[in-house]
Each structure stands twice: as structure tokens, then as C-alpha cells.
Amino acid sequence: FHEKLPVNASKLNLDISPNLQTKNDNIQNYSELESLFLLFAQLNDSKLLLNKTENIDQLWINLLKDIDNQSNIEKILDIGLRNEIFLTPQIAIIIDELVRKDKVDMISILFPYIIKPANEVLPVVQRWFTDYNNNNPIKRLAALLLAEVKHIFEPAVDTVIDLLKSDNDQIRYRAQRIFQHPERDVSEPSKRISVIGEKTLRKILHDAWIKESLPSVRTYLGTFFFDVLWDDPTVFRNLYESVEQSRQINSVGRRRFFCDKIQFINDHTWHSIMRSLELSSHPRYVEELLHSTMRLTRRSQIKQNDWMDFARVLSVTDTNQFEEKLYFLRTDVENIQFILDEICTSIHVIDETYFENLESKLISQTTIKVEELSRCTYDEIKHIGRCNFTVSIDLNKTILNMLNNTSINIVVMENLIKWLLQKMASFNGINDTSFSLILCENLLSLVSACAQKEDYLYRKTTNSQNFNKTQMIKLLEKMLNNHPFFPARGNAFILLSVLDQSDNKVIVNAMNTLFDENLVKQYSVIGIPLIHLSADEYINDLLESLKNESAIKAYEILKILTEFTLHENVNTSNKSKIINYLAKEIGQLKSKKPINYYYTDIKIPFTTTLENELYKAWIKIQGLSGKTQYSIKIEE
């Protein structure tokens, strides 16, 4: 049920949902809350009469009085860009009144910067969430605020998932941060299943693996479990039973759910899992727990005796029914060095039979069969987990250093690309084996590093008359959008960037990699400066893409346009078109957005605003001095 509390001063109704646990549970009498709002408003009004300075509360009051005055929104937005905006009772009352007046679209530009609702405001935020539909920006803001205060809860999952697809950087980053810890390799858990609850976890699992979702969305939902402490055996058991029912009802192929992603666990839950294995050890269940056991040993979450107990179960399980037959014994760097050494021995372009033989050699020298794992020691299984479930730090830089000590000629480049094309063509998404996915990722990383070298062998190969560039583009786009491992997606973007493009839309669409997780965006920083387009015929499309709500995507495209003009790659007409467009955008309210590459655990740092970058580009393109003063007057 929902209990409503009228607040006459603001015509505000408060919805208190029993389903949402908040820190104001101790409020015994809702009339005290009403009095608090009234007293706060009266005291604040008195203070504002004495103090004429335009503080944040006064700015919101001005906005309520004159919503059509753009300068009122702009002043609040400027504060939000610098400091973010705490949702105080005063601000909540004003927002609620404006929403009631159907002015939500006019103030929604401020929503990305509104954070940390005061405890006494939480019932108001809860009512925003329950009373409005998913298309209303106020509901989307409420879902973020409520999840950020404590943790994601079941009714908010779909709303926050929708925000993962938002073009607005701030909103998208906040949604990403709810599902994924900013650091992929987390040292301490920050979530507990006993607190999150079974219903919420079941909903996340359903949306991640049963419901059809974008690969990027599935990534965030999957990594949600990387910093979860499994501290409730009952919740674990119920989730597993629910997953098995869904698996039987829905055709989910080789998709794994959560049993293979356990990184943190307490003794009580671990021992409960081991007891369940003694009663029933279905091969699929054992295999998923094997992967979690590798992760847990790597983090020293379980001890040597715990691994020996699991190894005994593994030794009597029919591993022929396992989906994974092979596990790497070497790290990604060692695998790539092996591949490079083997390819460099070839003196002519090789056929597909050679690659089959090379793959067999790779298997025999760098992998272990699943049936042999039960005989591994604790330290050995910890190392195998490291080789199969982690990526080396500074992998791209390490490969570049590796190439400095290796002679790469055109034949080697052609052979590497040929093998990569073969692996990408056989890619089958999450239904592939881990061995296939890792090998494809290693080849993408190696060819990407080759493409970054200044010898231009990658461009020379892909520009040759007999090379099927269309096929290469389609396969790289497939990797960019569907490969489950972030180095594969990042390096696919680099390889697309280095290709001499005949269609600028390929690059504009590929720049959606800026919407991917933090780790992938590190590759975009490498790839974007390598983009090589023919300018004039694409100016209109590039200018159109500048209108994207994402400030970071607009910023990167702006840099491409600036480079075009500075290197005189555009004619006079197109140069004037760019200058006029930039002049028009400078000073627009929509240009007052922060440019962010990454999100962190505390806040979303940014270096500049889109408006500043538009202004700097306008100066550069016109060839003016950096000291030139330029201003745009906004007509009242």
C-alpha cells in the first residue's frame, strides 16, 4: 500500500513504499515530517529575505517563479557542472511543483547533476518512482537516486537498465556505476546478496541471460557479480533452483548464469555449496562452480583444503559433459608471444591447413585438458584461473614493446590478418568455448598492436586490390558489438579506426565504443587519433553526428573535424559550414555539458565542457589567436 501525506505549503504528496528500506525508517509520526518541511521552508524564506545573494536555493525559487527564463536554468546548470546538486527538501518541493505543472522536460537537463537526496526527501523520491511511468524523466531520476542511496532494488532494475542505453553521459555513467564497480579487478566486495535480496538478484539474472539484451547491457549485468559477497546460502540455493527452471523453459544455449562468477564468499556459504555437491553433482553445475573455484583461489577466498574437497568432487564427475574442454596454462602475453614466434617463421602466405596445425600446436603446448584439473595443486589451479579469467595490465603497451624486438614484414602481416579473419568468421558469441574466445581476443590484440606501428603494413595489406575490406569491416563490427571480452572490443575499434574508410558511418557508429565500460574506452583514446577519412563528402554526416546528446562522442567528432580543416582537407564552402555551425552551437544550453571519459566510485570527473571545446575549435578553424575574445549573447 501507499500512504499519502499532504503538505499544504507545496501541495506535495509523499508516497511511503513499504518495499523500499530507507534510512528514515525511524520516523514514527508522519506529521513530524510535515512540520519539518513547513519549518524548513519558513526559515529558508526568512533567510532569503535577509540575504539577497543568489545561492542555490534562491536560484531554484527564481526558476519556479519564471520557468521560461533560460538564464534561471543556466545558472543552476553552471553550479551543477562544478559541484553537482544535493537534493535538499527545498529543491525537492520545487521540482515536485514543476513536475506537477508538466514542466519536467524543461528542467530535465538538470537531472544528471542532482544527487544524494536528504533522508527526509526519500519518501518524495519514492513517490516520483511509483507515480510516474518509465518515459517520464522524473521516474528515471528517482530510480537512480534510490539505487545510489543504498543498492539496486527489484522494481528499479528495468528502469536503470534502460538508462544504460542513454546518450546522456552523466546519466549513463551513473547507471553503469550501479551495476558495475569502476574497477574490474575489485579487491574488496561492496555488495552482499543478503542485503540485495533474492528477488532483485533473480531479476538481474533474468535480464542478463534470459531476456534479449544488448551485449553492452549484458556486460554490465554480468560484471555486477564481480564485487558481490555471497554470504547467504539460502539465497544461493534458491537462485540456483530458479536458474535451472529458467534454463529448462528457455533455450539459452551455452549461456552461464552466476555460479561461475563468484569472486567473494564466506565460509558458511562455501560449505553449504560443498554439501549440495555431495547430494547432487550435475556436470553443468560442477563446471560452473569449477570456474568460481578458480576465481576464489586466485583471491585466496578459499583455502587449500577447500580446493582439495572440490577436486575430489571434480574427479568423480563426468567431464565429458562439460562445455569447456581446454584451459590455458599461459598468460595472454605468453600466448601472444607464442603466436608471434610461430607466425614469424613462415616465409610465404600460408593456407588454412597451416592455421589448423598451428592451433593444434598451441593446444598441445599451452593448454591443459579439463579431466586433468582435479590433479592440480592449489597454486596450479590459482595460476590457471589467472590465465583464463584475467587480462594483463597494460597489455597493449606490452605487445608494442614485444613488436619492437620482432621483425614484422608484409608476409607476416598478411598471415596474421588471414588467421584473424578466419577466427572472426567462426565467432559464435557467448556460445563459443573460452578457448576460442581467448584465441580470437589474442589475435585482435596482436594485429591491433601491429596496426599502431608506423610502418603502415596493416594499411598496406588492407588497401591491396585483392583484400576484401568489406568483409573485414563487417567482422570487426561484429567483434566490437558482440565479443564478451573487453580487449577484443577495444582492439576491434582500433582496427576499424586505422582502416582507410569508404564510409564514414562505419566510424561514427563505431564511436559508440565510447558508451562501453571504462576499460574499452581506454582503447578508443588510442584508436581515434588514427582515424583516416576522406573529408569533404562526409562533412554533413559528421556535423549531424555532433548533435548527439553524448558530449564525449560529440567532442571526439569535433576533434576529427578540426583536424580536417587544419590540414586543409576540406574546401572553403565546407569550412564555412563548420564555422557557422560551431558559432551557432556556442552558448546554447545543450552545449553546457561536461566531457567525461570515465566514471569512478565517488563521482564522475570531467576535464572541460562541450561549449569550451566548441569555442576552441571555432578559434582553431578560423586560424585566430588563442587570445581572441569571442562571446555569444543570449537574448532575454
PyMOL commands that set and color helices and strands:
alter all, ss='L'
color gray80, all
select helices_A, chain A and resi 30-50+56-65+70-83+89-100+104-113+119-131+137-149+154-163+169-179+193-196+198-210+215-227+233-249+267-279+283-298+304-315+319-321+332-343+352-366+370-375+378-389+395-404+410-425+429-431+434-452+457-462+469-482+486-498+504-515+518-530+536-545+551-566+572-585+589-591+610-622
alter helices_A, ss='H'
color red, helices_A
select strands_A, chain A and resi 3-7+12-16+85-86+114-115+191-192+228-230+264-265+326-328+367-369+594-595+608-609
alter strands_A, ss='S'
color yellow, strands_A
deselect
rebuild
show_as cartoon
